[in-house]
Structures are given as structure tokens and as C-alpha cells.
Amino acid sequence: MNKKILVILLAISLCFSFIIYKFYTKTEKEYTEVYLIQAGAYKDYDNLSEATKSYENYIVRKEGELYKIFIGVTKDEEVYNKLISLYLNGKENFKKVIKITNEEFENNLSAYDNIIKNTSNKKNINTVVKASLNEINKLLSQKDK
């Protein structure tokens, strides 16, 4: 009788462990890490306005008391480095990592990253960067509400 109870308890604990494992791995895959290239952070909006003149494509997000300038978004390390060398040319920057759960945006960003990886045409890269920044700005603005 004790062996039966032990086997049943073992089976129940294995099933429960499997369910917890499946739930945990599912929640782990629900987001994608995205890198925002931050080119500056300013308390004063006038200083921010002056700084944005250096960039063709950018978005500004207010986070706490700071206005932050973002000049690129990617989920690929190679693209991140390419954009830094293209736009910042040795200037200081900060990599902000955020988690995105929007599948449409993730798919679009993958396409944008592939275009940037496979071209050296700055005009094409600028077009893609502008589109990706507009999309991330909309997405983050929806989260803010």
C-alpha cells in the first residue's frame, strides 16, 4: 500500500513539475529584447533642442525628469554597432534594453534589421531607421497611457 501511495505522489509531483516548467518557459518567450540607442539625456528642453540638430532621425522620450534622445532601435547587436558607427562616430551613447511583446513590431524590426545589415546606402538606412523609430515611439506611447 505504501508503494502505491509513493508512486502516485511521485507521478503527481512529476506532472505538476512539468506544468510549471511549461508555464515558465512560455512566459520567458513572450518578449523580445530591443536595443534603443540613446544619444543624450537632458533636464532642460532648450539644451535638448540644440542637441537634436546633430541628428537626422530621432525620437525624444521624457523619462522621469529627463528628456532622452534616441537615434535608433534594433534587436541585433551587429546592426546596433553599425548604427553607432554611422550616426555617432565615436560620440558617447547608452544602450537602453527594453522588452517588447508586440509580435507585429518584432517582425517589422527583424525586416528593418535585415535591410540595415545588407546595405551600405545611407539614404536607405535613414529611411529604415526613421520608420523603426516612429513605430517604437507609437508602441511606447501606447504603453505610457
Secondary structure, DSSP 8 states (H G I E B T S, - for coil): -HHHHHHHHHHHHHHHHHHHHHHHHHHHTT-EEEEEEEEEEESSHHHHHHHHTT-SS-EEEEETTEEEEEEEEES-HHHHHHHHHHHTTT---EEEEEEE--HHHHHHHHHHHHHHHT---HHHHHHHHHHHHHHHHHHHHHHH-
